[in-house]
Amino acid sequence: MSVALPPLDDLVACPQCDTLHYASALPPNARAHCQRCGIVLMTSQPAAIARVLSLALTAFIMMIAAISFPFLTLDAGGLHNATSVIDAILAFKDGLAFPLAVAVAFFIVVIPLIRLVALIYALGPLVREKPLRSGARKAFGLAERLRPWSMAEIFIVGVTVALIKVAGMAAVTIGPAFWAFAGVVVITVLKDQLICRYSIWEALDQSAA
């Protein structure tokens, strides 16, 4: 005796542990969690996409501030040196270290900015209930594919460890860019926890239709 199975299009894979679930309609302001790891899979909160867009806009502005202002200042033996994120990247621009400068620039600046711009581009019309921009689905897909390669939080952890070791040899003053970068990390974590990818894909498909 054969058993009719729901369509494969109704399957939802957990982005954390890949467990498959069957999608179903949720009551208003409800959330569906993964049965294995507990991460949010679906939500029916209309304001969730607006919150994600707001966080993405905030992170984008703070990211611009993080690469524009001094990151930290060192004072040792009468010498004073202020360094920005761009200065730290350009320190590796000569010789065999040039590929390292390119990698650092992409992982901590370029890729995070591309992710944020792609999210803003894709979600902006949804929040304003306007027609989708051309390539909105591709933009959101790009933001999702780049997520594992956005390493701003790893950069902050590395800098913090280095500051602990340098503090005993020089007077270290943390600049506004450090706090802006730390804010980007916190906002990005909140955004990635809040975002409901299934709901956004559904909203993009419905808007395109």
Backbone bond lengths (Angstrom), bond angles and torsions (degrees), N, CA, C in turn:
res aa  C-N    CA-C-N  psi(-1)  N-CA   C-N-CA  omega(-1)  CA-C   N-CA-C  phi
1 M - - - 1.461 - - 1.537 109.21 -
2 S 1.313 117.33 120.51 1.462 121.39 -177.90 1.518 110.13 -85.01
3 V 1.324 113.73 145.89 1.464 121.02 179.52 1.518 108.57 -111.35
4 A 1.316 116.73 126.54 1.458 120.79 179.53 1.522 109.65 -72.63
5 L 1.325 116.08 126.39 1.451 121.46 179.78 1.526 110.00 -100.84
6 P 1.315 117.29 149.76 1.465 120.15 176.67 1.532 110.32 -61.49
7 P 1.326 118.63 156.88 1.464 121.45 179.41 1.521 111.62 -59.35
8 L 1.339 114.83 146.64 1.459 119.39 -179.81 1.527 111.53 -65.21
9 D 1.340 116.68 -23.27 1.465 119.33 178.71 1.525 111.93 -64.67
10 D 1.334 116.97 -18.80 1.461 120.57 -179.48 1.526 112.44 -87.37
11 L 1.336 117.15 0.02 1.459 120.17 179.32 1.525 110.35 -78.94
12 V 1.314 115.93 137.76 1.460 122.38 177.14 1.514 108.04 -123.17
13 A 1.331 116.81 123.56 1.460 121.65 179.00 1.523 109.56 -94.33
14 C 1.314 115.91 133.45 1.460 120.42 177.27 1.529 109.34 -66.41
15 P 1.342 119.22 127.33 1.465 120.51 -179.78 1.519 113.54 -69.27
16 Q 1.346 117.10 -12.74 1.453 120.85 -178.26 1.525 112.59 -94.61
17 C 1.345 117.06 -46.52 1.468 120.11 -174.33 1.524 113.25 -124.40
18 D 1.346 118.21 1.23 1.476 123.94 176.31 1.524 114.17 68.60
19 T 1.318 118.63 13.55 1.463 120.29 175.60 1.527 109.65 -67.06
20 L 1.334 117.11 135.69 1.455 121.58 -178.35 1.521 110.67 -90.05
21 H 1.331 115.70 137.77 1.455 122.66 177.02 1.520 108.66 -132.93
22 Y 1.313 116.37 154.77 1.456 121.25 173.86 1.530 108.63 -92.20
23 A 1.339 115.05 127.33 1.462 120.20 -179.32 1.517 110.55 -75.25
24 S 1.299 115.39 144.35 1.464 121.22 176.40 1.523 108.64 -146.41
25 A 1.314 116.50 160.10 1.467 121.03 -179.33 1.528 110.16 -65.80
26 L 1.323 115.66 137.72 1.465 121.37 -179.56 1.518 110.01 -105.86
27 P 1.320 117.37 147.99 1.471 119.63 172.95 1.518 109.94 -67.87
28 P 1.329 118.67 162.66 1.470 121.13 -178.73 1.531 111.98 -56.62
29 N 1.348 114.22 141.23 1.472 122.84 176.52 1.523 112.75 58.44
30 A 1.328 116.87 33.17 1.466 121.61 178.96 1.529 109.78 -110.11
31 R 1.324 114.90 161.85 1.466 121.25 177.54 1.518 109.23 -130.94
32 A 1.334 115.68 146.39 1.465 121.52 173.94 1.522 108.25 -113.22
33 H 1.328 116.23 128.21 1.462 121.69 -177.04 1.519 110.48 -109.19
34 C 1.326 115.12 154.10 1.464 120.78 175.67 1.530 109.24 -64.69
35 Q 1.332 115.96 135.67 1.460 120.36 -179.41 1.525 112.35 -69.42
36 R 1.334 116.93 -21.85 1.459 119.35 -177.14 1.527 112.34 -94.51
37 C 1.361 117.45 -53.44 1.466 119.52 -172.95 1.525 113.43 -107.35
38 G 1.328 118.34 -12.15 1.451 121.16 174.86 1.513 116.25 86.12
39 I 1.351 118.85 1.25 1.458 120.65 -179.96 1.532 109.86 -69.36
40 V 1.332 116.89 151.10 1.457 120.89 -179.85 1.523 109.60 -70.91
41 L 1.337 116.17 125.04 1.460 122.24 178.89 1.518 112.15 -98.76
42 M 1.314 116.88 -43.02 1.452 122.31 -176.44 1.518 109.39 -140.63
43 T 1.307 115.03 154.19 1.453 120.24 175.58 1.520 108.92 -147.81
44 S 1.306 115.89 150.89 1.457 120.35 177.02 1.513 111.16 -115.35
45 Q 1.328 115.89 27.19 1.466 121.02 179.29 1.525 109.09 -87.67
46 P 1.325 118.07 112.04 1.467 120.63 -175.96 1.524 113.56 -60.22
47 A 1.328 117.03 -29.98 1.469 119.87 -175.84 1.523 112.64 -84.10
48 A 1.334 118.52 -3.32 1.461 120.25 -175.28 1.525 111.45 -63.24
49 I 1.327 118.08 -42.64 1.459 120.74 -179.04 1.524 110.18 -65.33
50 A 1.331 117.20 -37.57 1.462 120.59 177.69 1.530 110.54 -63.91
51 R 1.334 116.79 -38.27 1.467 119.79 178.49 1.530 110.28 -65.87
52 V 1.332 116.68 -43.11 1.462 120.22 178.79 1.522 110.48 -61.01
53 L 1.334 117.00 -43.52 1.463 120.58 178.43 1.523 110.81 -63.11
54 S 1.333 118.06 -41.65 1.461 121.19 178.91 1.530 111.23 -61.75
55 L 1.328 116.32 -42.77 1.465 119.90 178.48 1.517 111.26 -66.10
56 A 1.329 117.29 -38.46 1.463 120.38 178.93 1.524 110.82 -64.94
57 L 1.336 117.49 -42.54 1.466 121.00 177.26 1.530 111.33 -62.83
58 T 1.339 116.14 -42.84 1.470 120.02 178.82 1.520 111.36 -63.20
59 A 1.343 116.31 -44.55 1.466 120.38 179.37 1.526 111.10 -63.45
60 F 1.340 117.36 -37.32 1.466 120.61 179.33 1.532 110.43 -63.50
61 I 1.332 116.85 -45.85 1.464 120.25 179.71 1.534 110.65 -63.15
62 M 1.323 116.76 -42.91 1.467 120.10 -179.82 1.523 111.08 -68.45
63 M 1.335 117.27 -31.26 1.463 120.28 177.45 1.525 110.66 -66.78
64 I 1.334 117.08 -40.42 1.464 120.19 176.03 1.528 110.18 -62.15
65 A 1.337 116.56 -41.38 1.461 120.01 177.36 1.524 111.21 -64.42
66 A 1.327 116.91 -36.77 1.473 121.07 -177.29 1.518 112.01 -65.26
67 I 1.343 117.73 -30.43 1.466 119.39 -179.60 1.524 111.97 -97.65
68 S 1.323 117.33 0.45 1.463 120.67 -177.37 1.524 112.92 -105.06
69 F 1.323 117.96 -30.12 1.460 121.31 -174.48 1.537 110.49 -104.21
70 P 1.329 116.97 165.29 1.480 120.02 177.39 1.521 111.52 -60.87
71 F 1.332 115.19 137.67 1.460 120.95 -178.33 1.518 110.79 -85.96
72 L 1.327 116.33 -47.51 1.465 120.87 175.49 1.514 109.12 -158.35
73 T 1.334 114.87 162.14 1.466 121.89 -179.60 1.520 108.57 -127.26
74 L 1.333 115.79 135.16 1.462 121.86 179.31 1.518 109.51 -114.84
75 D 1.344 116.33 134.55 1.460 123.00 175.00 1.528 107.52 -126.53
76 A 1.344 115.51 118.51 1.469 119.98 -179.61 1.531 108.99 -150.97
77 G 1.339 117.26 127.30 1.462 121.31 176.90 1.513 113.17 59.28
78 G 1.311 117.88 33.20 1.455 120.81 179.86 1.515 114.42 83.45
79 L 1.317 116.98 -1.04 1.464 120.83 179.18 1.521 109.62 -97.65
80 H 1.321 115.15 140.95 1.470 121.77 -177.78 1.517 108.49 -124.40
81 N 1.318 116.41 129.44 1.466 120.05 -178.70 1.524 109.95 -142.76
82 A 1.326 116.31 123.15 1.464 122.39 176.66 1.521 108.51 -106.92
83 T 1.327 116.04 133.86 1.461 121.47 -175.37 1.517 110.19 -126.84
84 S 1.319 115.86 137.59 1.461 122.05 173.92 1.523 109.10 -106.53
85 V 1.319 117.13 173.65 1.461 121.06 177.41 1.519 110.45 -62.07
86 I 1.325 116.68 -41.08 1.467 120.62 179.15 1.523 110.62 -63.26
87 D 1.348 116.70 -40.78 1.470 120.10 177.84 1.522 110.99 -62.03
88 A 1.336 116.66 -39.68 1.467 120.16 179.05 1.526 110.92 -63.90
89 I 1.330 117.10 -37.53 1.473 120.23 178.21 1.524 110.67 -69.22
90 L 1.343 116.45 -44.49 1.466 120.66 -177.19 1.524 112.47 -69.44
91 A 1.321 118.20 -15.16 1.465 120.93 178.19 1.521 111.75 -63.78
92 F 1.346 117.05 -20.64 1.465 121.10 -178.70 1.533 112.06 -104.15
93 K 1.339 117.47 14.13 1.460 119.43 -170.44 1.521 113.79 -75.54
94 D 1.333 118.88 -16.15 1.460 121.58 -174.31 1.528 111.41 -97.94
95 G 1.322 115.87 145.08 1.457 121.93 171.97 1.514 114.35 67.63
96 L 1.330 114.93 -145.87 1.459 121.50 -175.76 1.520 112.93 -71.59
97 A 1.327 117.57 -13.65 1.468 120.46 -179.11 1.529 112.80 -82.49
98 F 1.347 117.12 -3.06 1.462 119.56 -177.55 1.536 112.79 -58.05
99 P 1.350 120.53 -42.98 1.474 118.97 176.62 1.523 112.79 -58.60
100 L 1.337 117.17 -31.84 1.464 120.13 177.26 1.524 110.61 -66.11
101 A 1.340 116.72 -39.51 1.461 120.10 177.85 1.523 110.94 -62.83
102 V 1.338 116.57 -41.64 1.462 120.72 178.52 1.526 110.59 -63.38
103 A 1.345 116.43 -44.11 1.468 120.47 -179.36 1.522 111.30 -63.64
104 V 1.330 116.74 -45.15 1.466 120.45 179.79 1.528 110.06 -61.37
105 A 1.336 116.54 -43.76 1.464 120.35 -179.41 1.524 110.93 -61.34
106 F 1.325 116.82 -43.24 1.460 119.65 -177.73 1.524 111.48 -70.12
107 F 1.323 117.87 -45.62 1.461 120.39 -172.91 1.526 113.81 -72.87
108 I 1.348 118.28 -32.03 1.463 118.94 -174.57 1.532 113.43 -108.22
109 V 1.336 118.33 -11.96 1.464 119.92 -179.27 1.525 111.71 -126.06
110 V 1.323 117.57 -59.76 1.468 121.32 -170.85 1.524 111.55 -66.06
111 I 1.332 117.22 -52.22 1.469 119.97 -176.67 1.528 111.57 -64.86
112 P 1.350 120.37 -45.84 1.471 118.06 175.75 1.526 112.90 -57.71
113 L 1.343 117.95 -39.36 1.457 120.13 179.16 1.527 111.34 -67.05
114 I 1.336 117.11 -40.67 1.469 120.14 178.19 1.527 110.20 -61.95
115 R 1.335 117.29 -42.72 1.471 120.48 178.42 1.522 111.47 -59.35
116 L 1.324 116.08 -46.00 1.462 119.84 -177.92 1.529 111.29 -66.18
117 V 1.331 116.83 -43.48 1.465 120.23 179.14 1.526 110.33 -63.23
118 A 1.344 117.21 -40.86 1.462 120.56 179.81 1.528 111.27 -63.70
119 L 1.342 116.80 -41.29 1.462 119.89 177.83 1.520 111.47 -64.35
120 I 1.333 116.82 -45.30 1.462 120.49 179.83 1.524 110.24 -62.26
121 Y 1.328 116.43 -41.41 1.464 121.15 -179.88 1.520 111.32 -63.24
122 A 1.346 116.65 -41.42 1.464 120.49 -175.47 1.521 112.64 -78.83
123 L 1.336 117.59 -38.55 1.457 120.65 -171.68 1.524 114.27 -91.89
124 G 1.333 117.65 -19.75 1.456 120.27 -177.74 1.524 113.66 -53.68
125 P 1.335 119.11 -52.16 1.476 119.72 179.30 1.523 113.42 -63.52
126 L 1.352 117.85 -31.93 1.467 119.70 179.71 1.524 110.81 -63.41
127 V 1.323 116.10 -42.61 1.467 120.12 -178.17 1.524 110.71 -67.70
128 R 1.329 116.30 -37.00 1.469 120.33 -178.68 1.525 112.20 -88.38
129 E 1.355 115.97 2.38 1.469 121.82 -179.31 1.523 111.28 55.98
130 K 1.340 115.07 43.91 1.460 122.79 177.07 1.526 109.40 -108.43
131 P 1.331 118.38 163.59 1.473 120.37 175.54 1.524 110.91 -59.53
132 L 1.324 115.22 147.06 1.459 119.91 -179.29 1.518 111.50 -63.34
133 R 1.326 115.20 146.75 1.456 119.70 172.20 1.532 109.21 -74.23
134 S 1.317 115.57 156.57 1.461 120.15 178.30 1.529 110.10 -61.05
135 G 1.331 116.47 128.88 1.463 120.33 178.72 1.511 114.76 78.74
136 A 1.345 117.96 18.79 1.466 120.49 -177.94 1.527 111.26 -63.11
137 R 1.335 117.36 -41.27 1.464 119.68 -179.71 1.523 110.67 -66.03
138 K 1.326 116.81 -39.66 1.469 119.97 177.56 1.521 110.86 -65.40
139 A 1.332 116.50 -36.51 1.463 119.86 179.15 1.521 110.79 -64.78
140 F 1.338 116.99 -43.73 1.464 119.04 178.95 1.529 110.69 -67.12
141 G 1.343 116.45 -38.84 1.461 119.22 176.16 1.517 112.19 -62.28
142 L 1.340 116.96 -38.06 1.465 120.68 176.84 1.521 110.91 -63.69
143 A 1.329 116.80 -43.03 1.464 120.36 178.65 1.524 111.16 -59.98
144 E 1.328 116.98 -37.98 1.461 120.76 179.16 1.528 111.75 -71.09
145 R 1.330 117.24 -39.57 1.470 120.13 -179.92 1.526 111.85 -67.92
146 L 1.331 116.76 -30.72 1.466 119.97 -178.28 1.524 112.81 -84.28
147 R 1.312 117.29 -7.68 1.472 120.08 -175.36 1.531 112.98 -55.65
148 P 1.347 120.59 -45.00 1.475 118.29 -179.69 1.519 113.95 -67.78
149 W 1.343 117.86 -17.40 1.463 121.31 -175.56 1.517 112.69 -98.39
150 S 1.312 118.01 -0.07 1.460 121.69 176.77 1.527 108.19 -87.86
151 M 1.328 116.99 110.37 1.467 120.88 -168.41 1.518 112.97 -120.63
152 A 1.319 117.12 34.67 1.469 119.56 178.64 1.522 110.99 -61.63
153 E 1.346 117.31 -37.49 1.465 119.43 -178.79 1.522 111.95 -66.97
154 I 1.338 117.47 -33.49 1.461 120.58 177.44 1.529 109.99 -67.71
155 F 1.328 116.37 -36.88 1.458 121.36 177.55 1.521 110.75 -61.59
156 I 1.335 116.66 -44.38 1.470 120.69 -179.60 1.525 110.49 -64.07
157 V 1.335 117.30 -41.73 1.464 120.19 178.32 1.524 110.51 -62.22
158 G 1.332 117.43 -44.10 1.460 121.03 178.61 1.515 112.51 -62.37
159 V 1.335 116.45 -42.18 1.468 120.37 178.75 1.525 110.78 -64.45
160 T 1.321 116.93 -41.04 1.465 120.38 -180.00 1.527 111.11 -61.97
161 V 1.333 116.59 -43.76 1.465 120.43 177.44 1.522 110.45 -62.00
162 A 1.339 117.03 -42.87 1.463 120.27 179.88 1.527 111.30 -64.73
163 L 1.339 117.14 -39.15 1.464 120.08 179.88 1.522 111.73 -63.31
164 I 1.333 116.38 -37.25 1.471 119.84 179.08 1.527 110.25 -61.95
165 K 1.336 116.73 -38.03 1.460 120.21 -178.81 1.522 112.30 -77.77
166 V 1.341 116.84 -33.31 1.464 120.52 -177.70 1.525 111.85 -80.12
167 A 1.331 117.25 -23.89 1.465 121.17 -174.41 1.520 112.90 -56.59
168 G 1.331 117.49 -29.93 1.460 120.13 -179.27 1.514 113.41 -78.52
169 M 1.336 118.41 -13.31 1.469 121.58 -176.91 1.523 113.17 -109.07
170 A 1.327 116.93 -18.16 1.464 119.67 -178.13 1.519 109.32 -152.49
171 A 1.334 114.90 159.07 1.458 120.50 175.46 1.526 108.33 -82.18
172 V 1.312 115.54 118.42 1.459 121.14 -175.68 1.530 109.36 -106.74
173 T 1.326 116.03 126.72 1.459 122.07 175.56 1.520 108.25 -114.54
174 I 1.307 116.43 120.71 1.463 120.78 -178.63 1.524 109.04 -80.39
175 G 1.326 115.34 127.99 1.459 120.88 -177.81 1.522 112.42 -89.27
176 P 1.327 116.52 174.00 1.472 120.53 -179.12 1.515 113.13 -62.93
177 A 1.331 117.58 -28.94 1.466 119.68 -179.33 1.526 111.48 -65.49
178 F 1.341 117.20 -33.01 1.470 120.00 177.99 1.521 110.23 -61.42
179 W 1.340 116.49 -47.02 1.464 119.97 -178.79 1.527 110.82 -68.78
180 A 1.337 116.72 -34.10 1.463 119.48 176.37 1.522 110.37 -64.78
181 F 1.336 116.43 -42.46 1.467 120.51 178.53 1.519 110.42 -64.55
182 A 1.328 116.82 -43.00 1.466 120.06 177.63 1.522 110.39 -61.75
183 G 1.340 116.85 -38.72 1.458 119.91 176.62 1.512 112.27 -63.63
184 V 1.334 116.61 -39.14 1.474 120.45 176.91 1.521 110.53 -59.59
185 V 1.325 116.22 -42.83 1.464 120.21 -179.41 1.524 110.92 -62.63
186 V 1.339 116.48 -46.90 1.468 120.18 -179.16 1.523 110.77 -63.37
187 I 1.335 116.96 -45.02 1.462 120.67 -179.44 1.520 111.08 -64.60
188 T 1.336 116.98 -38.88 1.468 120.27 179.33 1.519 111.37 -63.91
189 V 1.333 116.41 -40.82 1.469 119.71 177.51 1.525 110.23 -63.44
190 L 1.320 116.89 -45.19 1.466 120.40 178.28 1.524 111.14 -61.42
191 K 1.332 116.44 -42.44 1.462 121.15 -179.23 1.519 111.32 -63.62
192 D 1.344 116.65 -44.18 1.463 119.99 -179.08 1.526 112.08 -68.81
193 Q 1.345 116.81 -27.27 1.457 119.75 176.00 1.527 111.43 -77.03
194 L 1.331 116.70 -33.25 1.456 121.09 -176.50 1.515 112.76 -81.38
195 I 1.328 116.85 -31.06 1.452 121.04 -171.66 1.526 111.37 -64.97
196 C 1.315 116.16 134.45 1.475 122.90 175.93 1.524 106.60 -111.78
197 R 1.308 116.01 98.71 1.462 120.86 -172.89 1.526 111.88 -64.20
198 Y 1.316 116.43 -39.05 1.469 119.58 179.78 1.526 110.46 -62.34
199 S 1.321 116.61 -45.50 1.460 120.56 -179.10 1.528 111.08 -64.33
200 I 1.337 117.09 -37.48 1.463 119.76 179.57 1.526 110.49 -68.65
201 W 1.346 116.73 -42.77 1.469 119.09 177.08 1.527 110.11 -60.95
202 E 1.334 116.66 -41.85 1.460 119.80 178.65 1.528 111.50 -62.79
203 A 1.345 116.16 -42.30 1.461 120.09 179.58 1.527 111.04 -65.96
204 L 1.335 117.00 -38.18 1.459 120.20 177.94 1.524 110.81 -65.81
205 D 1.339 116.82 -42.00 1.464 120.08 179.16 1.526 111.56 -64.96
206 Q 1.336 116.47 -43.06 1.458 119.57 -179.52 1.518 111.81 -66.37
207 S 1.337 116.49 -38.97 1.447 119.71 179.18 1.531 111.15 -67.82
208 A 1.342 115.92 -37.15 1.469 120.04 178.71 1.521 111.28 -67.66
209 A 1.346 116.03 -34.01 1.471 120.12 179.99 1.518 111.48 -72.09
